[in-house]
Amino acid sequence: MKRIFPLPFSRRVILGVAAAALLATPAVRAASDQATSFPERPIRLLVGFAPGGGTDTTARAIAQKLSQSLGQQVVIDNRPGAAGNIAAHIVSKANPDGYTLLMGTIAALAINPTLYGNLPFDPVRDFAPITQAVNSTNVLVVHPSVKANNVQELIGLAKASPGKILYGSSGVGGAGHLAGELFATMAGVKMTHVPYKGGGPVMIDLLAGQVHAVFATAATAIPHIKTGRIRPLGVTTAKRAGMMPEIPTIAEQGLKGFDANNWYGLLAPAKTPRAIVHKLNTEVVKVLQMPDIKQYLFSQGLDPAPTTPQEFGAYIKSEMAKWAKVIRAAGASAN
């Protein structure tokens, strides 16, 4: 009987690797071909707020350039309501082929999971992060009829008339809403929250004097600050904003430690092929680094902040943990 001797270990390893490579080649080639041909039809980019706010401004700026670089139209689909939850839910259930994307926000991805407690989507499980897009400094602004020129004077008015100061936001669970909750808690005052379906509508009512104050995105506030139609009292971030350095932070004015950053980012449904996610990340990062886009976003109070998909995913998790503590401490709830 002829003995069959095993191959030396090194040769077995080499042949095994070669065999695996041959078996994997069709799948690898298919994924590569899919990314190369993508996109072959228009892409839908959902925005969870009405036109005119910071999220919409960011999405439209990116979509315009992305349409040119990809050779297919990127269509904005505004689905306002529930602080971005409606749009996020639609995208979470969409076909994971790269043709339905979300301009996600701190609201739907980091705040609402705790604020609502029973969302129909999971920010970590149901999405494939593509890249963070921008950071957006919020600014506390008031109607000129409000007799307050700084944060301490507003606190004084709120203490003198509990619940009489009406502050609007782009929706329950939005960054503006939670900034107001944090402000009220730290200042020891009671204000009444009035939710809207986006930054545009709430700014219209602030200009008309229907609400007294808004923790607004710089994108919606700066044009009206320049004309004197609203008065800025303080920015919500830990440091002063580069686009309006003359406005002090809220923390500087007696609420030490106050910090409420606002951010937006691009996501696809979970299980979207990695090759497509990588291609979208590459193209969007290029857009955010274009000098004209950077200048435009900066003029709107938006600071481009592109990341890798992995970095954005880790940031979402850290923000979820941070805001969960704030919401629980404030006793805030959207239910």
Buried (B, 14 or more C-beta within 10 A) or exposed (E): EEEEEEEEEEEEEEEEEEEEEEEEEEEEEEBEEBBEEBBEEEBBBBBBBBBBBBBBBBBBBBBBBBBEBBEBBBEBBBBBBBBBBBBBBBBBEBEBBBBBBBBBBBBBBBBBBBBBEEBEBEBBEBBBBBBBBBBBBBBBBBBEEBEBEBBBBBBBBBEEEEEEBBBBBBBBBBBBBBBBBBBBBBBEBEBBBBBBBBBBBBBBBBBEEEBBBBBBBBBBBBBBBEEEBBBBBBBBBBEBBEBBEEBBBBBBBBBEEBBBBBBBBBBBBBEBBEBBBBBBBEBBBBBBEBEEBBEBBBEBBBBBBBBBBEBBBEBBEEBBEBBBEBBEEBEBEBE
